[in-house]
Amino acid sequence: MAQVGPLLTLLGHHAVPLPVGETMLARALLARAGLARPDGPIVLVTGSGVTPGGVFAEHALHGTTETPTLSPPTPTHGPSNGGALDAVLDIPGSVAMRPVSAMLRAHLIAGAATHILDLILAHAKDRTPFGKPIGRQQLAVMAEQSVAARIAAGIGTGVISSRVRATQPSPSTVRRSRRRRLRVSHMACSVRSGSARNMICRC
């Protein structure tokens, strides 16, 4: 799974709203277990709650990384906010997929943070109010947090440290990445203004 990390980060960079990363990881787990890999989108079910991309799912993967199981997705609740792409897929005993999902989220967050940093760097370069460049301190903090998010994602997949198993990253990885995503968003809001600021804050 380490080889797929850069692709997962790229999905986050472009904010792909479909379960592409989930399908890639699910098919890899199925192949490793010697099971058939069906066509169509696959989502990772991690217990009771909202499953990202659930409205597109044709298959739901649960079980363990060693013995994955496919089930037909049967949402107990559909989108609740008038446009969500997620759904509640309540499959008992599916919490074992949480480490894989955490690793995926860490990569998506790292990609999104990098994209936000690129946007803000271009914005800060083009605008020099009162003859002075803006947001130097905020840009430095954003760059630091963006790199930290990529490192956390790398650790999650075992790329940085061979002691971390690619299929068993700690769920705390995604918590650290989420904190960095918030810091990047806050720094972006302090540099940009108006509608652009609102767009960045929703990332």
Backbone as CSV, one residue per row, in Angstrom:
resi,resn,N_x,N_y,N_z,CA_x,CA_y,CA_z,C_x,C_y,C_z
1,MET,0.807,-1.216,0.000,0.000,0.000,0.000,0.844,1.272,0.000
2,ALA,2.117,1.132,0.345,2.953,2.321,0.393,3.037,3.004,-0.965
3,GLN,3.001,2.201,-2.054,3.133,2.780,-3.383,1.949,3.652,-3.769
4,VAL,0.800,3.440,-3.155,-0.397,4.183,-3.547,-0.520,5.508,-2.803
5,GLY,0.340,5.739,-1.815,0.263,6.959,-1.015,0.239,8.248,-1.824
6,PRO,1.178,8.438,-2.778,1.167,9.679,-3.563,-0.124,9.879,-4.350
7,LEU,-0.725,8.801,-4.815,-1.989,8.927,-5.539,-3.112,9.382,-4.610
8,LEU,-3.112,8.862,-3.383,-4.127,9.276,-2.415,-3.966,10.757,-2.075
9,THR,-2.718,11.189,-1.917,-2.467,12.602,-1.640,-2.947,13.474,-2.795
10,LEU,-2.756,13.000,-4.018,-3.200,13.750,-5.192,-4.719,13.883,-5.224
11,LEU,-5.423,12.850,-4.770,-6.887,12.935,-4.697,-7.312,14.056,-3.754
12,GLY,-6.628,14.170,-2.618,-6.928,15.254,-1.692,-6.572,16.610,-2.265
13,HIS,-5.487,16.672,-3.021,-5.062,17.929,-3.638,-6.137,18.472,-4.567
14,HIS,-6.809,17.585,-5.282,-7.845,18.004,-6.226,-9.254,17.895,-5.646
15,ALA,-9.358,17.565,-4.357,-10.659,17.481,-3.676,-11.642,16.594,-4.438
16,VAL,-11.194,15.426,-4.862,-12.058,14.498,-5.598,-13.181,14.032,-4.670
17,PRO,-14.443,14.258,-5.028,-15.554,13.955,-4.112,-16.037,12.516,-4.175
18,LEU,-15.420,11.684,-4.988,-15.856,10.301,-5.165,-14.968,9.352,-4.363
19,PRO,-15.454,8.151,-4.037,-14.661,7.205,-3.239,-13.593,6.493,-4.062
20,VAL,-12.753,7.275,-4.736,-11.702,6.689,-5.571,-10.634,6.032,-4.703
21,GLY,-10.170,6.755,-3.683,-9.166,6.185,-2.795,-9.670,4.954,-2.073
22,GLU,-10.907,5.010,-1.604,-11.492,3.857,-0.921,-11.536,2.639,-1.841
23,THR,-11.907,2.866,-3.100,-11.986,1.760,-4.056,-10.607,1.176,-4.330
24,MET,-9.602,2.026,-4.462,-8.238,1.549,-4.694,-7.761,0.672,-3.546
25,LEU,-7.957,1.151,-2.316,-7.507,0.388,-1.155,-8.305,-0.897,-0.993
26,ALA,-9.603,-0.822,-1.219,-10.444,-2.012,-1.088,-10.029,-3.087,-2.081
27,ARG,-9.773,-2.693,-3.318,-9.368,-3.667,-4.326,-8.003,-4.262,-4.004
28,ALA,-7.118,-3.456,-3.422,-5.811,-3.980,-3.020,-5.954,-5.020,-1.914
29,LEU,-6.811,-4.738,-0.931,-7.027,-5.695,0.156,-7.675,-6.976,-0.356
30,LEU,-8.623,-6.845,-1.262,-9.280,-8.026,-1.825,-8.294,-8.869,-2.627
31,ALA,-7.429,-8.208,-3.395,-6.439,-8.940,-4.185,-5.461,-9.682,-3.284
32,ARG,-5.039,-9.026,-2.212,-4.092,-9.671,-1.303,-4.714,-10.874,-0.612
33,ALA,-6.028,-10.808,-0.396,-6.723,-11.932,0.237,-7.139,-12.998,-0.776
34,GLY,-6.836,-12.772,-2.059,-7.192,-13.745,-3.077,-8.662,-13.764,-3.429
35,LEU,-9.343,-12.644,-3.212,-10.778,-12.566,-3.478,-11.045,-11.784,-4.762
36,ALA,-12.216,-11.997,-5.320,-12.598,-11.304,-6.548,-12.750,-9.814,-6.289
37,ARG,-12.387,-9.025,-7.285,-12.494,-7.569,-7.188,-13.593,-7.097,-8.135
38,PRO,-14.736,-6.737,-7.604,-15.863,-6.363,-8.464,-15.674,-4.988,-9.087
39,ASP,-16.409,-4.757,-10.143,-16.430,-3.425,-10.745,-17.283,-2.493,-9.887
40,GLY,-17.084,-1.208,-10.069,-17.906,-0.237,-9.363,-17.246,0.292,-8.111
41,PRO,-17.731,1.429,-7.610,-17.164,2.051,-6.414,-17.336,1.181,-5.168
42,ILE,-16.297,1.161,-4.339,-16.316,0.429,-3.071,-15.989,1.420,-1.963
43,VAL,-16.728,1.369,-0.874,-16.436,2.223,0.276,-15.972,1.365,1.441
44,LEU,-15.239,1.997,2.353,-14.765,1.327,3.561,-15.719,1.654,4.698
45,VAL,-16.323,0.642,5.271,-17.249,0.850,6.388,-16.470,0.660,7.680
46,THR,-16.542,1.653,8.547,-15.740,1.638,9.775,-16.599,1.643,11.030
47,GLY,-17.811,1.142,10.929,-18.694,1.099,12.086,-19.937,1.926,11.850
48,SER,-20.706,2.092,12.896,-21.925,2.891,12.797,-21.564,4.359,12.617
49,GLY,-22.152,4.975,11.650,-21.881,6.379,11.408,-21.829,6.670,9.929
50,VAL,-21.430,7.875,9.608,-21.416,8.332,8.226,-20.231,7.722,7.485
51,THR,-20.493,7.192,6.304,-19.455,6.633,5.444,-19.201,7.601,4.296
52,PRO,-17.985,8.150,4.197,-17.693,9.086,3.106,-17.934,8.449,1.742
53,GLY,-18.615,9.179,0.867,-18.897,8.688,-0.471,-19.931,7.587,-0.530
54,GLY,-20.671,7.398,0.556,-21.601,6.277,0.638,-22.706,6.281,-0.397
55,VAL,-23.107,7.459,-0.874,-24.207,7.505,-1.839,-23.793,6.941,-3.194
56,PHE,-22.486,6.847,-3.450,-22.016,6.309,-4.722,-21.696,4.820,-4.653
57,ALA,-21.717,4.253,-3.464,-21.199,2.898,-3.269,-22.043,1.848,-3.976
58,GLU,-21.351,0.938,-4.651,-21.984,-0.265,-5.173,-21.621,-1.477,-4.319
59,HIS,-20.545,-1.322,-3.530,-20.107,-2.379,-2.627,-19.565,-1.725,-1.366
60,ALA,-19.665,-2.440,-0.248,-19.138,-1.957,1.032,-18.164,-2.994,1.574
61,LEU,-16.941,-2.546,1.891,-15.920,-3.449,2.414,-15.855,-3.326,3.929
62,HIS,-15.860,-4.454,4.602,-15.707,-4.469,6.057,-14.944,-5.727,6.425
63,GLY,-15.004,-6.141,7.675,-14.185,-7.264,8.116,-12.832,-6.770,8.566
64,THR,-11.784,-7.567,8.353,-10.424,-7.187,8.725,-9.579,-7.045,7.470
65,THR,-8.375,-6.500,7.637,-7.495,-6.347,6.487,-7.029,-7.694,5.960
66,GLU,-6.963,-8.702,6.830,-6.565,-10.039,6.392,-7.718,-10.810,5.776
67,THR,-8.919,-10.600,6.264,-10.106,-11.305,5.750,-11.206,-10.287,5.443
68,PRO,-11.015,-9.501,4.394,-12.028,-8.493,4.048,-13.299,-9.146,3.518
69,THR,-14.404,-8.470,3.727,-15.708,-8.980,3.300,-16.460,-7.889,2.551
70,LEU,-17.089,-8.269,1.449,-17.913,-7.340,0.681,-19.383,-7.574,0.982
71,SER,-20.105,-6.490,1.141,-21.551,-6.566,1.349,-22.223,-5.507,0.483
72,PRO,-23.477,-5.726,0.120,-24.195,-4.671,-0.607,-24.472,-3.497,0.320
73,PRO,-24.240,-2.288,-0.134,-24.497,-1.124,0.719,-25.988,-0.877,0.863
74,THR,-26.436,-0.808,2.087,-27.850,-0.526,2.362,-27.913,0.639,3.337
75,PRO,-27.910,1.862,2.825,-27.894,3.035,3.708,-29.091,3.053,4.650
76,THR,-28.818,3.285,5.943,-29.901,3.460,6.898,-30.402,4.895,6.887
77,HIS,-29.543,5.805,6.417,-29.927,7.214,6.277,-29.215,7.763,5.057
78,GLY,-29.896,8.582,4.303,-29.295,9.220,3.152,-28.700,10.557,3.522
79,PRO,-28.340,11.361,2.529,-27.793,12.690,2.797,-28.764,13.529,3.613
80,SER,-28.233,14.253,4.564,-29.087,15.029,5.462,-28.950,16.528,5.262
81,ASN,-27.993,16.959,4.437,-27.801,18.399,4.301,-28.099,18.901,2.896
82,GLY,-28.888,18.148,2.131,-29.326,18.624,0.835,-28.327,18.469,-0.283
83,GLY,-27.141,17.948,-0.016,-26.156,17.790,-1.084,-24.976,16.948,-0.678
84,ALA,-25.070,16.276,0.447,-23.953,15.474,0.935,-23.735,14.265,0.047
85,LEU,-22.493,13.812,-0.009,-22.146,12.620,-0.771,-21.936,11.427,0.146
86,ASP,-22.188,11.617,1.430,-21.988,10.560,2.415,-23.315,9.905,2.766
87,ALA,-23.233,8.742,3.393,-24.431,8.037,3.838,-24.067,7.183,5.038
88,VAL,-25.057,6.842,5.839,-24.843,5.980,6.996,-25.022,4.534,6.558
89,LEU,-23.934,3.759,6.618,-23.967,2.338,6.295,-23.629,1.582,7.570
90,ASP,-24.613,1.066,8.219,-24.439,0.428,9.520,-24.250,-1.073,9.324
91,ILE,-22.983,-1.515,9.357,-22.656,-2.934,9.217,-21.941,-3.378,10.485
92,PRO,-22.517,-4.297,11.250,-21.906,-4.730,12.510,-20.507,-5.310,12.293
93,GLY,-19.639,-5.068,13.254,-18.313,-5.656,13.220,-17.386,-5.086,12.176
94,SER,-17.606,-3.846,11.779,-16.811,-3.274,10.693,-15.738,-2.301,11.170
95,VAL,-15.503,-2.226,12.479,-14.560,-1.232,12.995,-13.115,-1.564,12.644
96,ALA,-12.834,-2.786,12.210,-11.455,-3.170,11.916,-10.878,-2.407,10.730
97,MET,-11.716,-1.795,9.916,-11.239,-1.025,8.771,-10.857,0.405,9.142
98,ARG,-11.003,0.777,10.397,-10.711,2.157,10.790,-9.255,2.561,10.545
99,PRO,-8.259,1.691,10.840,-6.880,2.109,10.554,-6.633,2.407,9.080
100,VAL,-7.207,1.602,8.192,-7.041,1.843,6.758,-7.712,3.159,6.365
101,SER,-8.906,3.395,6.878,-9.610,4.638,6.591,-8.849,5.836,7.147
102,ALA,-8.248,5.677,8.339,-7.477,6.768,8.937,-6.280,7.120,8.068
103,MET,-5.604,6.103,7.541,-4.470,6.346,6.660,-4.901,7.099,5.401
104,LEU,-6.034,6.697,4.838,-6.557,7.375,3.652,-6.874,8.834,3.952
105,ARG,-7.575,9.096,5.075,-7.939,10.472,5.428,-6.690,11.333,5.630
106,ALA,-5.639,10.739,6.225,-4.411,11.502,6.443,-3.817,11.959,5.117
107,HIS,-3.837,11.087,4.114,-3.312,11.462,2.799,-4.189,12.516,2.131
108,LEU,-5.504,12.373,2.237,-6.397,13.361,1.634,-6.196,14.733,2.266
109,ILE,-6.038,14.755,3.586,-5.818,16.021,4.290,-4.483,16.633,3.874
110,ALA,-3.440,15.791,3.746,-2.130,16.296,3.330,-2.210,16.923,1.944
111,GLY,-2.930,16.269,1.033,-3.076,16.824,-0.309,-3.846,18.127,-0.319
112,ALA,-4.921,18.191,0.470,-5.715,19.418,0.543,-4.906,20.562,1.144
113,ALA,-4.117,20.258,2.181,-3.302,21.296,2.819,-2.268,21.849,1.847
114,THR,-1.674,20.970,1.041,-0.698,21.421,0.052,-1.349,22.325,-0.993
115,HIS,-2.547,21.965,-1.417,-3.253,22.773,-2.420,-3.608,24.151,-1.863
116,ILE,-4.079,24.182,-0.618,-4.401,25.464,0.011,-3.150,26.332,0.104
117,LEU,-2.027,25.714,0.484,-0.781,26.468,0.583,-0.390,27.049,-0.772
118,ASP,-0.532,26.258,-1.840,-0.203,26.755,-3.180,-1.074,27.955,-3.556
119,LEU,-2.373,27.858,-3.252,-3.278,28.967,-3.564,-2.889,30.236,-2.806
120,ILE,-2.576,30.064,-1.528,-2.255,31.233,-0.707,-0.914,31.835,-1.100
121,LEU,0.053,30.986,-1.468,1.347,31.506,-1.917,1.172,32.370,-3.165
122,ALA,0.352,31.889,-4.100,0.102,32.670,-5.310,-0.609,33.979,-4.977
123,HIS,-1.550,33.918,-4.046,-2.293,35.115,-3.647,-1.366,36.129,-2.980
124,ALA,-0.533,35.647,-2.060,0.361,36.551,-1.341,1.411,37.152,-2.268
125,LYS,1.812,36.397,-3.283,2.809,36.907,-4.229,2.244,38.016,-5.096
126,ASP,0.972,37.881,-5.459,0.351,38.849,-6.367,-0.093,40.127,-5.670
127,ARG,-0.319,40.066,-4.362,-0.856,41.229,-3.657,0.185,41.801,-2.703
128,THR,0.460,43.079,-2.819,1.385,43.764,-1.914,0.759,45.081,-1.466
129,PRO,-0.221,45.012,-0.556,-0.860,46.251,-0.090,0.129,47.148,0.645
130,PHE,0.057,48.443,0.377,0.934,49.440,1.010,2.404,49.178,0.691
131,GLY,2.648,48.461,-0.410,4.025,48.220,-0.820,4.750,47.164,-0.026
132,LYS,4.044,46.412,0.808,4.690,45.396,1.637,4.051,44.032,1.374
133,PRO,4.853,42.968,1.332,4.275,41.625,1.168,3.444,41.260,2.387
134,ILE,2.432,40.411,2.170,1.514,40.085,3.263,1.700,38.651,3.737
135,GLY,1.370,38.448,4.987,1.228,37.104,5.515,2.494,36.282,5.608
136,ARG,3.669,36.886,5.803,4.902,36.106,5.860,4.872,35.086,6.994
137,GLN,4.479,35.523,8.177,4.444,34.610,9.322,3.407,33.512,9.111
138,GLN,2.231,33.895,8.624,1.190,32.900,8.384,1.616,31.891,7.322
139,LEU,2.289,32.366,6.275,2.750,31.467,5.221,3.771,30.473,5.754
140,ALA,4.648,30.931,6.639,5.645,30.029,7.216,4.979,28.941,8.047
141,VAL,3.978,29.334,8.836,3.260,28.349,9.653,2.496,27.376,8.767
142,MET,1.861,27.885,7.715,1.124,27.015,6.797,2.046,26.001,6.136
143,ALA,3.218,26.447,5.709,4.170,25.534,5.077,4.609,24.451,6.053
144,GLU,4.854,24.854,7.297,5.246,23.884,8.323,4.155,22.842,8.546
145,GLN,2.912,23.293,8.671,1.813,22.370,8.923,1.545,21.470,7.717
146,SER,1.722,22.002,6.517,1.528,21.202,5.314,2.543,20.070,5.242
147,VAL,3.799,20.381,5.539,4.835,19.340,5.552,4.557,18.323,6.651
148,ALA,4.154,18.806,7.825,3.853,17.890,8.931,2.716,16.940,8.572
149,ALA,1.710,17.439,7.844,0.599,16.581,7.430,1.078,15.499,6.481
150,ARG,1.997,15.841,5.570,2.528,14.836,4.648,3.354,13.795,5.389
151,ILE,4.116,14.231,6.382,4.906,13.285,7.168,3.995,12.334,7.930
152,ALA,2.930,12.874,8.532,1.985,12.027,9.268,1.357,10.992,8.347
153,ALA,1.004,11.413,7.128,0.421,10.471,6.171,1.437,9.409,5.782
154,GLY,2.694,9.826,5.607,3.731,8.865,5.266,3.960,7.847,6.361
155,ILE,3.958,8.300,7.607,4.106,7.374,8.727,2.950,6.389,8.741
156,GLY,1.757,6.877,8.442,0.586,6.008,8.449,0.675,4.866,7.472
157,THR,1.347,5.056,6.355,1.460,3.998,5.355,2.765,3.227,5.465
158,GLY,3.586,3.564,6.430,4.838,2.841,6.590,5.928,3.314,5.655
159,VAL,5.727,4.486,4.996,6.735,4.982,4.068,7.924,5.565,4.824
160,ILE,7.650,6.321,5.877,8.723,6.978,6.609,9.468,5.995,7.499
161,SER,8.729,5.181,8.230,9.334,4.250,9.182,8.936,2.831,8.848
162,SER,9.908,1.967,8.680,9.622,0.565,8.361,9.000,-0.153,9.539
163,ARG,8.981,0.480,10.695,8.383,-0.161,11.870,6.874,-0.035,11.885
164,VAL,6.328,0.812,11.022,4.884,0.995,10.970,4.332,0.152,9.849
165,ARG,3.411,-0.744,10.135,2.809,-1.589,9.119,1.869,-0.774,8.248
166,ALA,1.936,-1.025,6.923,1.142,-0.232,5.983,-0.343,-0.409,6.194
167,THR,-0.772,-1.563,6.734,-2.203,-1.799,6.888,-2.684,-1.519,8.303
168,GLN,-1.789,-1.098,9.196,-2.207,-0.861,10.566,-1.697,0.464,11.111
169,PRO,-1.939,1.577,10.442,-1.561,2.865,11.003,-2.442,3.214,12.190
170,SER,-1.898,4.041,13.068,-2.684,4.440,14.228,-3.764,5.429,13.826
171,PRO,-4.987,5.268,14.353,-6.029,6.270,14.072,-5.642,7.663,14.535
172,SER,-4.665,7.754,15.469,-4.239,9.080,15.916,-3.571,9.858,14.786
173,THR,-3.115,9.149,13.746,-2.514,9.824,12.598,-3.476,10.803,11.970
174,VAL,-4.704,10.368,11.767,-5.679,11.249,11.125,-6.085,12.380,12.058
175,ARG,-6.069,12.154,13.376,-6.392,13.241,14.304,-5.339,14.334,14.221
176,ARG,-4.064,13.935,14.147,-3.006,14.932,14.012,-3.128,15.681,12.694
177,SER,-3.467,14.954,11.624,-3.620,15.599,10.323,-4.782,16.576,10.328
178,ARG,-5.867,16.224,11.008,-7.021,17.123,11.067,-6.680,18.406,11.809
179,ARG,-5.886,18.288,12.878,-5.478,19.494,13.595,-4.651,20.397,12.680
180,ARG,-3.792,19.797,11.881,-2.973,20.593,10.965,-3.821,21.193,9.856
181,ARG,-4.840,20.450,9.412,-5.744,21.001,8.399,-6.423,22.254,8.934
182,LEU,-6.857,22.212,10.209,-7.510,23.373,10.803,-6.557,24.554,10.891
183,ARG,-5.307,24.295,11.262,-4.346,25.387,11.377,-4.062,26.002,10.011
184,VAL,-3.936,25.142,8.984,-3.715,25.662,7.635,-4.895,26.515,7.197
185,SER,-6.115,26.042,7.472,-7.306,26.802,7.089,-7.369,28.135,7.812
186,HIS,-7.037,28.134,9.109,-7.070,29.382,9.871,-6.036,30.375,9.343
187,MET,-4.831,29.873,9.021,-3.811,30.752,8.472,-4.250,31.303,7.115
188,ALA,-4.895,30.453,6.309,-5.377,30.909,5.005,-6.403,32.020,5.171
189,CYS,-7.270,31.870,6.165,-8.300,32.883,6.409,-7.692,34.210,6.829
190,SER,-6.553,34.172,7.497,-5.935,35.414,7.950,-5.197,36.123,6.821
191,VAL,-4.864,35.374,5.750,-4.161,35.982,4.626,-5.131,36.469,3.568
192,ARG,-6.162,35.651,3.285,-7.123,36.005,2.244,-8.317,36.729,2.857
193,SER,-9.203,37.222,1.985,-10.366,37.955,2.468,-11.537,37.707,1.547
194,GLY,-12.732,38.157,1.978,-13.925,38.099,1.148,-14.355,36.685,0.832
195,SER,-14.894,36.493,-0.382,-15.422,35.190,-0.778,-14.330,34.146,-0.844
196,ALA,-13.105,34.548,-1.211,-12.010,33.587,-1.263,-11.730,33.029,0.118
197,ARG,-11.793,33.888,1.143,-11.587,33.413,2.505,-12.640,32.385,2.882
198,ASN,-13.884,32.634,2.564,-14.943,31.688,2.894,-14.732,30.352,2.197
199,MET,-14.250,30.383,0.947,-14.008,29.154,0.215,-12.937,28.324,0.903
200,ILE,-11.856,28.973,1.322,-10.765,28.256,1.966,-11.221,27.665,3.290
201,CYS,-12.011,28.398,4.056,-12.436,27.924,5.368,-13.348,26.714,5.279
202,ARG,-13.994,26.495,4.144,-14.876,25.337,4.007,-14.125,24.086,3.592
203,CYS,-12.828,24.197,3.271,-12.077,23.034,2.807,-11.939,21.989,3.904
